[in-house]
Amino acid sequence: MVSRVIPVDPFDLVIFGATGDLAQRKILPALFRRFCAGQIPEGTLIIGAARSGLSSAEFREVLAQNLQHVLDPEICSPAQLAGFLQIVSYVPLDGKTETGWGALCEILCGGQAGAAADRVQVFYFSVGPALFGPLAERLHSYGLTNATTRIVVEKPFGHDRASARALNQTLASHFDEGQIYRIDHYLGKETVQNLMAVRFGNMLFEPLWNSQYVDHIQITVAETVGVLGREDYYERSGAMRDMMQNHLMQLLCLIAMEPPAKFDPDAVRDEKLKVIRALDPVEPYHIVRGQYASPQQAGNEDVNYRETVGNQRSSTESYIALKAHISNWRWAGTPFYLRTGKRLKARSSVINVMFKDAPHSIFGEEAGRHANHLKIRLQPNEGITLSVTYQGARTGGDAPDGCAA
């Protein structure tokens, strides 16, 4: 798919939880890249909001240091950084009390940003799900919303089905469904966005994309880092809620979905939903959970999960793997293997589509078997490899990159 810059009108963006890991490591660097690409127009206002008692100048200083740390020097030039910081401000604010809301109202309604009905205002909930309800309620009680208001909510969206439904009901009581964006930032990766083009834009693959020709599919997201710095969050969530039920499930949907009638958000959403509804319940014996527990090493304090989170009896998984089945005509009988974990051998996100052998080999068993497979590398070294060579006698092809602990 061709990358292009879509022009937008000036907008107001408030990031709740602006001092947190997600905002500093993902959201704000992404906004800076959009600024450098010319997609953030003059007159836009970006407001960070969190409990930390920082001034706007102090927040800009922290943000500048972080951007210089996480981005390549050629991307983060001094001139572009200075221009970006000019549109950034900060408000100390508590989502559960009235602290800071008056100052936020002053910026949005009394400053140059204004509160014009035709000006898009976006509130990004980069906080825990326990704050989604209080934030939504205060946005309404302080009159900070209008017809063009959008809210963006991040995972984890609750901790189980009941809490997710309760959150939906709370948000729906204050916002229309079209104003609520439940985001999965993993879909922002360029190679992930290209998955649909690989499938539906190439006659080479689509005719073979079914259980008649595909033996199984492996989706692996392996990380070399541990949970250092995210102990409280990870101990509550674990790998299942942090990665499996959102990021890997999105990849599964993109790989398994039927072609939508058109490249439209609602049409794509509808086809993804069909995949989720066709998923069989995963049997307990098809799930593997684990924790990383390497011996202590000099210079690395994050090599043992239980010691890192300070709970020697913790049962929270830092690794999970499961076998899933999709009961529809396209995929009946084809297993999908999903796995993700921390502190693995290599950092790698890869999708392996393993094709079946020919019905009959004329070369004999000594020639081995075909190991034809399509490898889609999401990170690092994004790309696609199609293997059509013989490899020695084996039963499952190569293991995905980074799956070894």
PEFENZI-V21275 format. One record per backbone hydrogen bond with DSSP energy under -1.0 kcal/mol. CO is the residue of the C=O (numbers start at 1). NH is the residue of the N-H. If there is no record, write none. Layout:
# PEFENZI-V21275
co = {CO CO}
nh = {NH NH}
This chain:
# PEFENZI-V21275
co = {11 12 13 14 15 16 17 20 21 22 22 23 26 27 28 29 30 31 32 33 34 35 41 45 46 47 48 49 49 50 52 55 56 57 58 59 60 61 62 63 64 65 66 67 72 72 75 77 78 79 80 81 82 84 85 87 89 91 98 99 100 101 102 103 104 105 106 116 120 121 122 123 124 124 125 125 128 129 131 132 133 134 135 136 137 138 139 140 146 150 151 152 153 156 160 161 162 163 164 165 166 167 168 169 171 171 176 177 179 181 184 185 186 189 190 192 194 195 196 197 202 205 206 208 210 210 213 216 217 218 219 220 221 222 223 225 227 230 231 232 233 234 238 239 239 240 243 244 246 247 248 249 250 251 252 253 262 264 265 266 267 268 269 270 271 272 273 274 278 283 284 286 288 290 290 292 297 303 304 305 306 311 317 318 319 320 321 322 324 325 326 328 330 331 335 336 337 338 339 340 341 348 349 349 350 351 352 353 354 354 364 365 369 372 373 374 375 376 377 379 383 385 387 389 400 404}
nh = {45 122 47 124 49 126 20 24 25 26 27 28 30 31 32 33 34 35 36 37 39 38 44 13 89 15 91 17 18 93 54 59 60 61 62 63 64 65 66 67 68 69 70 71 75 76 77 81 82 83 84 85 86 87 88 46 48 50 101 94 104 105 106 107 108 109 110 119 12 150 14 152 16 126 127 154 131 132 135 136 137 138 139 140 141 142 144 143 149 123 181 125 183 158 164 165 166 167 168 169 170 171 172 173 174 175 179 180 151 153 187 188 189 193 194 195 198 199 200 201 206 208 209 210 213 214 356 354 337 352 339 350 341 348 344 343 230 234 235 236 237 238 242 243 244 245 248 249 250 251 252 253 254 255 256 257 264 268 269 270 271 272 273 274 275 276 277 278 327 286 287 323 321 318 319 305 300 294 308 309 311 314 239 342 290 340 288 338 336 280 328 332 211 334 217 324 219 322 221 320 223 222 378 379 220 376 218 374 215 216 367 368 391 355 387 353 385 351 383 349 377 375 373 371 403 345}
